[in-house]
C-alpha cells in the first residue's frame, strides 16, 4: 500500500459519521414488534396515533395480542409518558351526547370524567378505527388508580378499562421483518 493510500485512509477514518437516528420506542413501535409488560410478551397487532392538525402526536395506542386475547397499551405524551395497560369493555351508548360525567361500572367502581377531547387519528394494522378521521375521547378516573377510556368515531364506541403502568417497566423489542 502506498503512502498516499494510507494518508487517504486516515483522513477518511477521521471524518465525522452522520449521527445515528434517535428512536423513541414509546412512539416508534410498529405492528409486528413485541412489547414486554407485567412479565408477559405481546405482539403489536395494531397502532393508533392521535394528533391535532399541525401538531406532533400526543397519544399512542398499541393493540396487543397474546394468544387469542387482545388488550391495549395507551401512552399519553406530556412532560412525561403516562402509560395505561387496558382491557376492552363491552357496553353501549347511542350518541356522544349521551356520555355521562360519572360512570358506574358493574356497581364496583365509579369513574369521574377527567377530560374530553377530539383528535385526528392514524391507524395501522388491526384496530377499531378508520385512519385519517376524527375521534372523540373521554378519560375517566376512579378509585385505586383505575382509569376508564371511552372513544367514539362515526357511530361506534370503544370502551377500555385500565391501570397506570410505570413507563420503565415496559420493554419494547423490534419484531423480525
Protein Blocks (a to p, Z undefined) as FASTA:
>chain_A
ZZklmmmmmmmmmpccdddddddfklmpcehiacdeehiacddfbdcddddehiacfbdc
ddddehjbccdddddddfbccdddddddddddfbfklpcfbdcehhlaccddfbdcdddd
ddehjdfbdehiacdddddddeehiacddddeehiacddddddddfklpccddddZZ
